[in-house]
Amino acid sequence: MQDAHWLLLMEGSKYAERLPIGTEAVIRTVSAETAKQFYRKWYQLCHMAVVAVGDFPDTQSVVDMIKTHFRQKGAVLDHQPIPTYSVPSHEEPRFSYFVECEAAGSMVMISYKMPADDLKTVKDYKDLLTESVFLQALNQRFFKQSRRNDPPYFSCSADSDVLVRPLKAYVITASCKEGGTMAALESMLMEVARVRIHGFSEREISIVRALLLSEIESAYLERDQMQSTSLRDELIQHFLRGEPVIGIEYEAQLQKTIIPYISSSDVSKYAEKLLTSSSCVIKAIEPQVSAKVDDLRRVVLKVNSLEEEKQIPPWDEEYIPEEIVPVKPNPGYIDQQLEYSNIGATELILSNGMRVCYKCTDFLDDQVLFSGFSYGGLSEVSENEYFSCSMGSTIAGEIGVYGYRPSVLMDVLAGKRAEVGTKIGAYMRSFSGDCSPSDLETALQLVYQLFTTSVEPGEEDVKIVMQMAEAAVRAQERDPYTAFVNCVRELNYGNSYFFRPIKISDLKRVDPRRACEYFSFCFKDPSTFTVVIVGNISPTIAVPLILQYLGGIPRPPEPILKYSRDDLKGLPVTSPTKIIREVVRSPMVQAQCSVQICFPVELKNGTMVEEIHSIGFLSKLLETKLMQVLRFKHGQIYSTGVTVFLGGNRPSRTGDVRGDISINFSCDPEISLKLVDLTLNEIQRLQEEGPSEQDVLTILEIEQRAHEDGVQENYYWLDKILRGYQSRVYSGDVGTSFKIQDEGRLKVRESLTPSTAQLALQRILPFPCKKQYTVVILLPQRSHLEMLKSLFGFSRITRARDAKILAGVAAMAVLALSLWRYSRRSVKS
């Protein structure tokens, strides 16, 4: 679909013949001499730049090093200039309508092509800012439209993108319900036409201006903490496209000077660039046929006619409240305060029972992170209520969990950098967010609203959410990868309802009112929550806000969903006890293959802290060694991943921990079984011979570098303090819990040698690894004849299948052959 759409976009240009990167045929047939000629022709110093950005103690030494390595390279006198290729414009819009059985859903894309703009003068920069205001204001309308009754699409957004060197495009993309592409296209075109006729209101533009000024203010405050990669990329764009490098100080000054004077009329003029008569290309995708290209053309003509006749009404704006919290709560007070000097944190026990721990940092001047959790999640829900409760976050989130609809809240938060999200997991429920220090009050107000709002679903709200959910489920069912994931979960977790993907039949059992009721109960009792705040905060400012908005959350008369970690139920999981190899075949447009190998894991209670650190080191060791074998030695894969799951039983303080380690990679379908055997052989070799000294040193270095980078980041400390509270060794003192975990990490690091790594592989994985594992391979579906052959030859069956299964296979073969012959007769008749 992408290839066909690209041809339509680039029709009449060199880019329509092939992409600049080349073709697969060339890669497969290119000779060494051709590759050398290409190198000599294009890889020349006059086309190259070296960009080095980092925490250098001496910049001149880096410059000297670059000169040492590159000065001696001889310049080629007859160098080739880099060519540019034009893309012809067109007045008539171009259309494409794709029907694709594997499509993730129904969608519409409108592209308006035009020459890419230069960025050399202050006026150019003002035009760029005005364009940004236009796109953000348009996106706000699209979002609000998607949240109204009977919306034409689930989501819609506009953006600007450089397609190729001389060409850029404004691209508007929408996802919609099946069969809804024509309605979505009409709404998208109508909104742009509405702007051309009526423009944006001053309030709409003022909201976007506030957002842009907030973003540049944040960037300016963190100018001394900018990532090296951001500076590097800016310099690369200067070399490749001639974009100026002006520095954040001057850029912030420019924006603060220009943005306040960007008017609604300046912004609205940009809609003139989005005309269907100006190199417009429209694409629609559906999983099933519901329209044709002529229908797309008719929609364009209809909207153009309405615009010419001025029959499109102005935008209908919603009422926006002034404050997030209409009446400020009475502040709580501090019952108890504790200092943990080893982690530089302070803990407050508030009068409503909420525990708050904050750590002041100066890693980033404009960042504050926070997260709160409480034990008791979906594992406590009965099976017959599971699907309703698991949909609670989705349904409530679309209606609005902070006292306002999302479309209204977006405007209330204009110019404020404060975000809060919620999650209801297996064993706990949580909220998390980030904000700037100046917007901490806003963020805490959102948390207050979360705890004091009871979400009530309206009939129209539920209808829209369930339509979106149904579209997502149907898209999932069309994806060949879904059958693979289902098989992996069924084999490794016993077809547990908790791990089974939701189906259309499950959606029909969802009770939206129960879903919202459950969600509201999850965030009702502050006494069950522990909150961690990390970032550039001043206690004299932050603590009064914490007392007002977190301490001010009313505590219910009776505890709601109050659990300790030892009260929790385990997940309904049944792990396999033997070797299982399964092949899943799915219909595919293009052949692909995915592989997952999974080993059961059980960590013993006595040395749990060290074992959890050990499994982290081992997963990185396996990932590194399997990359060496499968990619660098055999050249058969691009990458491999090793993941650890330790949630197979309830998180008690005394029991063992069960879970699994899984290995995932994609490959050529023809060699999947060979690569599975190579993987198992390498893991068994590591168990029997151990890794080399260099292997261990590499893993230790990777972990140490990640640790050193982590301790300079707020996310690291937020995660570590949360883990301190959630650890099985936690008994009321998070400082001690943190210390035990850190000592466990150092103990594993100091003791890690080839022999201890070998013993850990034997202890944590089944030994030998080939005695217990599961393998699932996703392959393309075969023809009828190949399927019949497979029933009598190699099948996807596990080891040690008994005679009854073999008899069943034979019977199925006869039945399949009979049905196939019958279907052939039916087709002929």
C-alpha positions in Angstrom: 0.0 0.0 0.0 2.8 2.4 0.8 4.6 1.7 -2.5 1.4 2.3 -4.5 0.7 5.5 -2.5 4.3 6.7 -3.0 3.9 6.2 -6.8 0.8 8.4 -6.8 2.5 11.1 -4.7 5.6 11.2 -6.9 4.1 10.5 -10.3 6.1 12.0 -13.1 9.3 12.2 -11.1 12.5 10.1 -10.6 11.2 9.2 -7.1 8.3 7.3 -8.7 10.7 4.9 -10.3 12.3 3.8 -7.1 13.2 5.1 -3.6 16.6 6.7 -3.2 17.9 3.8 -1.0 17.6 1.5 -4.0 15.9 -1.8 -4.7 16.1 -5.3 -3.2 17.1 -6.7 -6.6 20.2 -4.6 -6.6 21.1 -5.7 -3.1 20.8 -9.3 -4.1 22.8 -9.1 -7.3 25.3 -6.2 -6.9 28.9 -7.0 -7.7 31.9 -5.9 -5.6 33.2 -3.8 -8.4 29.8 -1.9 -8.8 29.8 -1.2 -5.0 33.4 0.1 -5.2 32.5 2.4 -8.2 29.5 3.7 -6.2 31.8 4.4 -3.3 34.4 6.2 -5.3 31.7 8.3 -7.1 29.7 9.5 -4.1 31.6 8.9 -0.8 33.8 12.0 -1.1 35.0 14.5 1.5 33.2 17.4 -0.1 29.9 15.7 0.6 30.8 14.7 4.2 30.8 16.3 7.7 32.0 15.1 11.1 29.8 16.3 14.0 31.1 15.7 17.5 29.0 16.8 20.5 29.7 15.8 24.1 31.1 16.6 27.5 34.6 17.1 26.2 37.2 18.5 28.7 39.1 20.1 25.8 37.3 20.9 22.6 40.5 21.7 20.7 41.8 18.2 21.2 38.7 16.8 19.5 39.2 19.2 16.6 42.8 18.1 16.4 41.8 14.4 16.4 39.3 15.0 13.6 42.1 16.7 11.6 44.5 13.9 12.2 42.1 11.3 10.9 40.7 13.2 7.9 43.2 15.7 6.8 45.3 13.2 4.9 42.4 11.9 2.8 42.8 13.2 -0.7 40.0 15.2 -2.3 38.7 14.0 -5.7 39.0 16.8 -8.3 36.2 15.6 -10.6 33.6 15.1 -7.8 30.0 14.7 -8.8 27.5 17.3 -7.6 24.6 15.8 -5.7 21.6 16.0 -8.1 18.2 17.3 -7.2 15.0 15.9 -8.8 11.8 17.9 -9.1 8.3 16.6 -8.5 5.7 18.0 -10.9 2.7 19.7 -9.4 -0.9 18.9 -10.5 -4.3 20.7 -10.3 -6.6 17.7 -10.3 -6.6 15.7 -7.0 -5.4 12.1 -7.2 -7.2 9.3 -5.5 -6.5 5.8 -4.3 -8.7 3.4 -2.5 -7.1 0.3 -1.0 -8.8 -2.8 0.4 -6.3 -4.6 2.6 -7.3 -7.6 4.8 -4.3 -7.0 7.1 -5.0 -3.3 7.6 -5.0 -2.2 11.2 -8.3 -0.3 10.6 -10.0 2.1 8.3 -8.2 5.3 7.6 -8.0 8.3 5.3 -4.9 10.4 4.4 -4.9 13.7 2.6 -1.6 15.1 1.4 -1.1 18.6 0.0 2.3 18.9 -1.7 4.3 22.1 -2.1 7.9 23.3 -2.4 9.8 23.0 0.9 10.4 26.4 2.6 13.8 28.0 3.2 14.7 28.9 6.7 17.3 31.7 6.5 15.7 34.9 7.8 13.7 36.1 10.8 10.7 36.3 8.4 11.2 32.7 7.5 11.2 31.8 11.2 8.0 33.7 11.8 6.4 31.9 8.9 7.5 28.6 10.5 6.0 29.6 13.8 2.7 30.7 12.2 2.6 27.3 10.4 3.1 25.6 13.7 0.2 27.6 15.3 -2.0 26.7 12.4 -1.4 23.0 12.6 -1.9 22.9 16.4 -5.1 24.9 16.2 -6.4 22.6 13.5 -5.4 19.5 15.5 -7.3 20.9 18.5 -10.4 21.1 16.4 -9.9 17.6 15.0 -9.6 16.2 18.6 -12.7 18.0 19.8 -14.6 16.7 16.7 -13.6 13.2 17.6 -15.1 13.6 21.1 -18.5 14.8 20.0 -21.6 12.7 19.6 -21.5 10.3 16.6 -18.0 11.5 15.6 -16.9 10.9 12.0 -13.5 9.5 13.1 -11.8 8.1 16.2 -8.7 10.3 15.8 -7.4 12.8 13.3 -4.3 14.9 13.1 -2.4 17.2 10.7 1.3 17.6 10.3 4.0 19.0 8.0 6.7 16.8 6.6 9.5 17.1 4.1 8.9 14.2 1.7 12.1 14.5 -0.4 14.7 17.3 -0.7 12.7 19.8 -2.8 9.2 18.8 -1.6 7.1 19.0 1.6 3.5 18.2 2.3 0.8 19.0 4.8 -0.6 15.6 5.7 -4.0 15.0 7.5 -4.6 11.5 8.7 -7.7 10.0 10.3 -8.7 6.6 11.6 -12.4 5.7 11.6 -14.8 2.9 12.0 -15.1 0.3 9.2 -17.1 1.7 6.2 -16.6 5.2 7.6 -13.9 6.5 5.3 -16.3 8.7 3.2 -17.7 10.4 6.3 -14.2 10.9 7.7 -13.0 12.4 4.5 -15.9 14.8 4.3 -15.4 16.0 7.9 -11.6 16.5 7.3 -12.2 18.6 4.2 -15.1 20.5 5.8 -12.9 21.5 8.8 -10.2 23.0 6.6 -12.8 24.7 4.4 -14.4 26.1 7.7 -11.1 27.7 8.6 -10.9 29.3 5.1 -14.4 30.8 5.4 -14.5 31.7 9.1 -10.9 31.5 10.4 -9.9 30.6 13.9 -11.2 32.4 17.0 -8.9 34.5 19.0 -9.4 32.2 22.0 -8.3 29.2 19.9 -5.1 31.0 18.8 -4.4 32.3 22.3 -4.5 28.7 23.6 -1.9 27.6 21.1 0.3 30.6 21.7 0.4 29.7 25.4 1.4 26.1 24.5 4.3 27.2 22.3 5.5 29.7 24.8 5.4 27.1 27.6 7.5 24.7 25.4 10.2 27.3 24.6 10.3 28.3 28.2 10.9 24.7 29.3 13.7 24.4 26.6 15.3 27.6 27.8 15.3 26.6 31.4 17.0 23.3 30.5 19.4 24.8 28.0 22.5 23.7 30.1 21.1 20.2 30.4 20.3 19.6 26.7 21.0 16.1 25.5 24.1 15.9 23.2 22.0 14.0 20.6 19.7 17.1 20.2 22.6 19.4 19.5 24.1 16.9 17.2 20.9 16.6 15.2 20.6 20.3 14.9 24.1 20.5 13.4 23.4 17.7 11.0 20.3 19.5 9.7 22.5 22.6 9.2 24.9 20.5 7.1 22.3 18.6 5.1 19.6 21.3 4.6 21.3 24.6 5.5 19.1 25.2 8.5 20.6 27.9 10.8 22.0 27.0 14.2 21.1 30.0 16.4 21.2 28.6 19.9 18.4 28.2 22.4 18.9 31.6 24.0 18.3 33.5 20.7 15.6 31.1 19.6 13.7 31.6 22.9 14.1 35.4 22.5 12.8 35.2 18.9 9.7 33.2 19.9 8.9 35.4 22.9 9.1 38.4 20.5 7.1 36.9 17.6 4.5 34.6 19.1 2.4 37.2 20.9 1.9 39.1 17.6 0.8 36.1 15.6 -2.9 36.9 14.9 -5.8 34.6 14.1 -6.0 36.1 10.6 -2.2 35.3 10.0 -2.9 31.7 11.0 -6.1 31.2 9.1 -4.4 32.2 5.8 -2.5 28.9 6.0 -5.7 27.1 5.1 -5.3 28.5 1.6 -2.4 26.1 1.1 -4.7 23.1 1.8 -6.7 23.2 -1.4 -7.7 20.0 -3.3 -6.7 21.9 -6.5 -3.1 22.3 -5.3 -1.2 19.0 -5.8 -3.6 17.0 -3.5 -3.4 13.3 -3.1 -6.2 11.4 -1.2 -5.9 7.8 0.1 -8.4 5.6 1.8 -7.8 2.2 3.3 -10.5 -0.3 4.4 -10.2 -3.9 5.5 -13.3 -4.7 3.4 -14.8 -3.0 0.3 -17.4 -0.3 1.3 -16.7 2.3 -1.4 -14.7 3.1 -4.6 -12.5 5.9 -6.0 -15.5 7.7 -7.5 -17.0 8.1 -4.0 -13.8 9.9 -2.9 -14.1 12.2 -5.9 -17.8 12.9 -5.1 -17.0 13.9 -1.5 -14.4 16.4 -2.7 -16.8 17.9 -5.2 -19.5 18.1 -2.5 -17.3 20.0 0.0 -16.0 22.3 -2.6 -19.5 23.2 -3.6 -20.5 23.8 0.0 -17.5 26.1 0.4 -18.2 28.1 -2.7 -21.8 28.6 -1.6 -20.7 29.5 2.0 -22.9 26.8 3.3 -20.4 25.7 6.0 -21.3 27.1 9.5 -18.7 28.6 11.9 -17.1 26.4 14.6 -19.2 25.8 17.7 -17.0 26.4 20.7 -17.5 24.7 24.1 -17.7 26.3 27.5 -14.3 26.3 29.2 -14.2 26.7 33.0 -11.6 29.0 34.5 -10.3 26.6 37.2 -9.6 22.9 37.4 -10.7 22.8 41.1 -13.7 25.1 41.4 -13.5 25.1 45.3 -10.1 24.5 46.8 -10.1 21.8 49.5 -9.2 22.3 53.1 -5.5 21.4 53.5 -4.5 18.3 55.4 -1.6 18.1 57.8 1.5 16.1 58.5 1.1 13.2 60.9 4.7 12.0 60.7 7.8 13.1 58.8 10.9 10.9 58.2 14.2 11.7 56.5 16.2 9.2 54.5 19.7 10.6 54.1 21.0 7.7 52.0 18.7 8.5 49.2 18.2 12.2 50.0 14.4 11.9 50.4 11.8 13.0 52.8 8.6 11.0 53.7 5.4 12.5 54.9 2.4 10.6 56.4 -0.5 12.9 55.8 -3.6 13.2 58.0 -5.8 11.3 55.4 -3.3 8.3 55.5 -1.6 9.0 52.2 2.2 8.4 52.2 4.2 11.0 50.2 7.9 10.7 49.6 9.7 13.6 47.7 13.3 14.0 46.5 14.7 17.3 45.3 17.1 17.1 42.3 18.7 19.5 39.9 19.2 17.1 36.9 16.7 19.1 34.8 15.5 22.5 35.8 12.1 22.2 34.3 11.0 18.6 35.3 9.1 17.1 38.1 8.0 13.5 38.0 5.5 11.7 40.3 3.8 8.4 40.7 1.4 6.9 43.2 0.4 3.3 43.7 -1.9 1.1 45.8 -2.0 -2.7 46.1 -5.0 -4.5 44.7 -5.7 -4.7 41.0 -7.4 -6.9 38.5 -6.1 -10.1 40.2 -8.8 -9.4 42.9 -11.6 -9.3 40.3 -13.7 -12.4 39.6 -13.6 -13.9 36.1 -17.2 -12.9 35.3 -16.4 -9.3 36.0 -12.8 -9.2 34.6 -13.6 -7.9 31.1 -15.8 -5.1 32.4 -13.3 -4.0 35.0 -10.3 -4.3 32.7 -12.1 -1.9 30.3 -12.5 0.6 33.2 -9.5 2.8 32.3 -10.4 2.9 28.6 -14.0 3.8 29.1 -13.5 6.2 32.0 -10.5 7.9 30.2 -12.6 8.7 27.1 -15.4 10.2 29.3 -13.0 12.1 31.5 -11.5 11.1 34.9 -10.6 14.6 36.1 -14.1 16.0 36.3 -14.1 17.3 32.7 -14.4 15.8 29.2 -10.9 15.4 27.6 -11.8 18.0 24.9 -12.6 20.6 27.7 -9.6 19.7 29.9 -7.3 20.2 26.9 -8.3 23.9 26.8 -8.2 24.3 30.6 -4.6 23.1 30.7 -3.5 25.4 27.8 -0.1 26.8 28.5 0.5 24.5 31.5 2.8 21.5 31.3 1.0 19.0 33.6 0.0 15.5 32.6 -1.4 12.7 34.7 -2.2 9.2 33.5 -3.7 6.1 35.3 -3.2 2.4 35.1 -4.9 -0.6 36.7 -2.6 -3.6 36.6 -2.7 -7.1 37.9 -1.6 -6.4 41.5 -1.8 -2.7 41.9 -3.4 0.5 40.5 -1.4 3.6 39.9 -1.3 7.1 38.6 1.8 8.9 37.3 2.6 12.2 35.6 5.1 14.9 35.0 5.0 18.7 35.1 7.2 21.8 35.2 8.0 23.1 38.7 5.8 26.1 38.0 2.9 23.8 37.1 3.2 21.4 40.2 0.0 22.9 41.6 -1.9 22.1 38.4 -0.6 18.5 38.4 -1.6 18.0 42.0 -5.1 19.5 41.3 -5.5 16.8 38.6 -4.7 14.1 41.2 -7.2 15.7 43.6 -9.8 15.6 40.8 -9.0 12.0 40.0 -9.8 11.0 43.6 -12.9 13.1 44.0 -14.6 12.4 40.6 -17.1 9.6 40.1 -17.2 8.8 36.4 -20.7 8.4 35.1 -21.0 7.0 31.6 -23.6 8.5 29.3 -25.3 6.5 26.6 -23.5 8.4 23.8 -20.2 8.2 25.6 -20.4 4.5 25.9 -21.5 4.1 22.3 -18.4 5.9 21.0 -16.0 4.1 23.3 -17.4 0.7 22.4 -17.2 1.5 18.7 -13.5 2.4 19.1 -12.9 -0.8 21.2 -14.7 -3.0 18.6 -12.6 -1.5 15.8 -9.4 -2.1 17.7 -10.4 -5.7 18.4 -11.3 -6.4 14.8 -8.0 -4.8 13.6 -6.2 -7.1 16.1 -7.9 -10.1 14.7 -6.9 -9.2 11.2 -3.2 -9.0 12.2 -1.4 -12.3 11.5 0.7 -11.6 14.6 -2.4 -11.9 16.9 -2.7 -15.7 16.3 1.0 -16.0 17.3 0.6 -14.0 20.5 -2.5 -16.0 21.4 -0.6 -19.2 21.0 2.3 -18.0 23.1 0.0 -16.9 25.9 -2.0 -20.1 25.8 1.0 -22.3 26.0 2.9 -20.4 28.7 0.0 -19.3 30.9 -2.6 -22.1 30.4 -5.1 -20.2 28.4 -5.8 -18.0 31.4 -8.6 -15.4 30.9 -6.2 -12.8 32.4 -3.7 -13.2 29.5 -6.2 -13.9 26.7 -6.7 -11.0 24.3 -10.2 -9.5 24.4 -12.6 -10.7 21.7 -15.8 -9.3 20.2 -17.8 -11.8 22.2 -16.0 -10.5 25.4 -16.9 -6.9 24.5 -20.5 -7.8 24.4 -20.2 -8.9 28.1 -18.7 -5.6 29.2 -21.0 -3.5 31.5 -19.8 0.1 31.0 -21.4 1.2 34.3 -19.6 -1.5 36.3 -16.4 -0.6 34.4 -16.7 3.1 35.5 -17.8 2.2 39.0 -14.7 0.0 39.4 -12.4 2.6 38.0 -13.8 5.2 40.4 -13.4 2.9 43.4 -9.7 2.3 42.4 -8.9 5.9 43.0 -11.1 6.8 46.0 -9.2 6.0 49.2 -6.0 8.1 49.7 -5.0 6.1 52.8 -4.1 3.1 50.6 -1.7 5.1 48.3 2.0 5.8 48.4 3.1 8.8 46.2 6.7 9.5 45.1 7.7 12.9 43.7 11.1 13.5 42.2 12.5 16.6 40.5 13.4 20.3 40.7 11.1 21.2 43.6 11.4 23.6 46.5 10.0 22.0 49.7 8.8 25.4 50.9 6.6 25.7 47.8 5.8 22.0 47.2 4.8 20.9 50.7 1.9 23.4 51.1 0.6 22.3 47.7 1.0 18.6 48.8 -1.0 19.3 52.0 -3.7 21.1 50.1 -4.4 18.9 47.1 -3.1 15.4 48.3 -3.8 15.9 52.0 -7.1 17.6 51.1 -8.5 14.4 49.4 -11.3 13.2 51.7 -10.8 9.8 53.4 -13.9 7.6 53.1 -15.5 6.4 56.3 -14.7 2.8 55.5 -11.5 1.6 53.7 -12.0 1.0 49.9 -9.9 -1.7 48.1 -7.4 -1.8 51.0 -4.9 -4.6 50.6 -1.4 -5.5 51.7 0.8 -7.3 49.3 0.4 -10.5 51.3 -3.4 -10.3 50.9 -3.3 -10.5 47.1 -4.4 -13.4 45.0 -2.1 -14.9 42.4 -2.9 -14.7 38.7 -4.8 -17.8 37.3 -1.7 -19.1 35.5 -0.7 -22.7 34.6 2.8 -23.1 33.3 3.9 -25.9 30.9 5.9 -28.8 32.4 7.4 -30.3 29.2 8.8 -29.4 25.8 6.3 -27.9 23.4 7.0 -26.8 19.9 4.1 -25.1 18.0 3.9 -23.7 14.5 1.1 -21.1 14.0 0.2 -20.4 10.4 -1.7 -17.2 9.5 -2.8 -15.8 6.2 -0.3 -13.1 5.2 0.0 -10.7 2.3 3.8 -10.8 2.6 5.6 -13.8 4.2 7.1 -13.1 7.6 8.2 -15.2 10.5 8.4 -14.5 14.3 9.9 -16.8 16.9 9.5 -17.0 20.6 11.4 -19.4 22.9 10.3 -19.4 26.5 11.9 -21.0 29.6 10.2 -21.2 33.0 11.9 -19.4 35.9 11.6 -19.9 39.6 13.6 -17.7 42.1 13.9 -18.9 45.7 13.0 -16.7 48.6 16.2 -16.9 50.6 18.3 -15.0 48.1 15.6 -13.2 46.2 17.2 -9.7 46.1 20.4 -11.1 44.6 18.5 -13.5 42.3 16.5 -10.6 40.8 19.7 -8.7 40.0 21.3 -11.9 38.7 18.5 -12.5 36.2 19.0 -8.9 34.9 22.6 -9.6 34.2 21.8 -13.0 32.6 19.2 -11.6 30.3 21.7 -9.1 29.0 24.3 -11.9 28.6 21.9 -14.0 26.6 20.9 -11.1 24.4 24.5 -10.2 23.7 25.6 -13.8 23.0 22.6 -14.7 20.8 23.2 -11.5 18.7 26.8 -12.7 18.2 25.7 -16.1 17.1 22.5 -15.5 15.1 23.5 -12.1 13.5 27.2 -11.7 13.4 28.2 -15.4 13.0 25.4 -16.7 10.9 24.0 -13.5 9.5 20.4 -14.7 9.7 18.6 -12.1 11.9 18.7 -8.3 12.4 18.1 -8.2 16.2 16.9 -10.4 19.1 15.3 -9.5 22.4 15.3 -11.2 25.8 12.5 -10.3 28.2 11.9 -11.3 31.8 8.4 -11.8 33.3 8.2 -12.4 37.1 4.5 -12.0 37.8 3.5 -15.7 37.7 2.4 -15.7 41.3 1.2 -13.3 43.9 3.8 -10.8 45.2 4.0 -12.1 48.8 7.0 -11.4 51.2 7.9 -15.0 51.7 7.0 -17.2 48.7 9.2 -18.0 45.7 8.8 -16.0 42.5 7.8 -17.7 39.3 7.8 -16.4 35.8 9.7 -16.9 32.6 12.5 -15.7 30.3 11.6 -15.4 26.6 13.8 -14.9 23.5 12.2 -13.2 20.5 13.4 -12.7 16.9 12.2 -12.4 13.4 13.7 -14.3 10.5 13.3 -15.9 7.1 10.5 -18.5 7.4 12.6 -21.2 5.7 15.3 -21.2 8.4 13.2 -20.7 11.6 13.7 -24.2 12.9 17.4 -24.0 12.3 17.7 -20.8 14.3 15.7 -22.2 17.1 18.2 -25.1 17.4 21.1 -22.7 17.1 19.7 -20.6 20.0 19.1 -23.7 22.2 22.6 -24.9 21.4 24.2 -21.6 22.4 22.3 -21.4 25.7 23.2 -25.0 26.6 26.8 -24.3 25.7 26.8 -21.3 28.1 25.3 -23.6 30.8 27.9 -26.3 30.2 31.0 -24.2 29.4 30.2 -20.8 30.8 30.8 -17.4 29.2 34.2 -16.0 28.5 36.0 -13.5 30.8 35.4 -10.9 28.1 31.7 -11.7 27.9 31.4 -11.0 31.6 33.4 -7.8 31.5 31.2 -6.6 28.6 28.0 -7.2 30.6 29.4 -5.5 33.7 30.5 -2.5 31.6 27.0 -2.2 30.0 25.3 -2.4 33.4 27.7 0.1 35.0 27.3 2.6 32.2 23.5 2.3 32.4 23.8 2.8 36.2 26.0 5.9 36.0 23.7 7.4 33.4 20.6 6.5 35.5 21.7 8.1 38.7 21.7 11.5 36.8 18.1 11.1 35.8 14.8 11.8 37.6 13.2 8.7 36.0 15.8 6.5 37.6 15.2 7.8 41.1 11.5 7.7 40.7 11.7 4.1 39.7 14.2 3.1 42.4 12.2 4.7 45.2 9.0 3.1 44.0 10.7 -0.2 43.9 12.0 0.4 47.4 8.4 0.7 48.7 7.2 -2.2 46.6 10.1 -4.6 47.5 9.4 -7.6 49.7 12.1 -6.4 52.0 10.2 -3.1 52.7 9.0 -3.0 56.3 8.3 0.7 56.8 11.7 2.1 56.1 12.3 2.9 52.4 15.9 3.9 53.1 16.7 0.5 54.4 14.8 -1.2 51.6 16.8 0.9 49.1 20.1 0.0 50.8 19.4 -3.7 50.8 18.6 -3.6 47.1 21.7 -1.6 46.3 23.9 -4.0 48.3 22.3 -6.9 46.4 23.3 -5.3 43.1 26.9 -4.7 44.3 27.2 -8.2 45.6 26.1 -9.7 42.3 28.5 -7.4 40.4 31.5 -8.2 42.6 30.8 -11.9 42.4 30.1 -12.2 38.7 32.7 -14.3 37.0 32.4 -16.8 34.1 31.9 -19.7 36.7 29.3 -17.8 38.8 27.4 -16.8 35.6 27.5 -20.4 34.4 26.1 -21.6 37.8 23.4 -18.9 37.7 22.4 -20.0 34.2 22.1 -23.6 35.5 20.2 -22.5 38.6 17.7 -20.0 37.1 17.0 -21.7 33.8 16.1 -25.4 33.4 19.3 -27.4 33.2 20.0 -28.5 30.6 17.9 -25.9 28.9 16.7 -28.4 26.3 14.7 -30.4 28.8 11.9 -27.8 29.4 10.9 -25.0 27.1 8.2 -23.8 24.7 8.8 -22.6 21.1 6.2 -20.8 19.0 6.8 -20.0 15.4 4.6 -17.8 13.2 4.7 -18.8 9.5 2.6 -17.9 6.4 -0.4 -20.1 5.8 0.2 -22.8 3.2 -1.9 -23.9 0.3 -4.6 -26.6 0.7 -2.3 -29.2 -0.7 0.6 -28.3 1.6 -1.8 -28.4 4.6 -3.0 -31.9 3.7 0.6 -33.1 3.2 1.6 -31.7 6.6 -1.0 -33.8 8.3 0.8 -37.0 7.2 4.3 -35.6 7.6 5.8 -33.1 10.0 3.2 -31.3 12.1 3.3 -28.7 14.7 2.7 -31.3 17.5 4.6 -31.4 20.8 6.8 -34.3 21.7 5.3 -37.5 23.1 1.8 -37.2 21.5 -0.1 -40.4 22.1 -1.9 -42.7 19.6 -5.3 -41.0 20.2 -4.0 -37.7 18.9 -2.4 -39.4 15.9 -5.7 -41.1 15.2 -7.5 -37.8 15.5 -5.1 -36.3 13.0 -5.8 -39.0 10.5 -9.6 -38.5 10.9 -9.2 -34.8 10.4 -7.2 -35.4 7.3 -10.1 -37.5 5.8 -12.6 -34.9 6.9 -10.5 -32.0 5.4 -10.1 -33.9 2.1 -13.9 -34.5 1.9 -14.7 -30.9 2.7 -12.2 -29.7 0.2 -13.6 -31.9 -2.6 -17.1 -30.8 -1.7 -16.1 -27.1 -1.8 -14.5 -27.7 -5.3 -17.8 -29.2 -6.5 -19.8 -26.3 -5.1 -17.5 -23.7 -6.8 -17.8 -25.5 -10.2 -21.6 -25.8 -9.9 
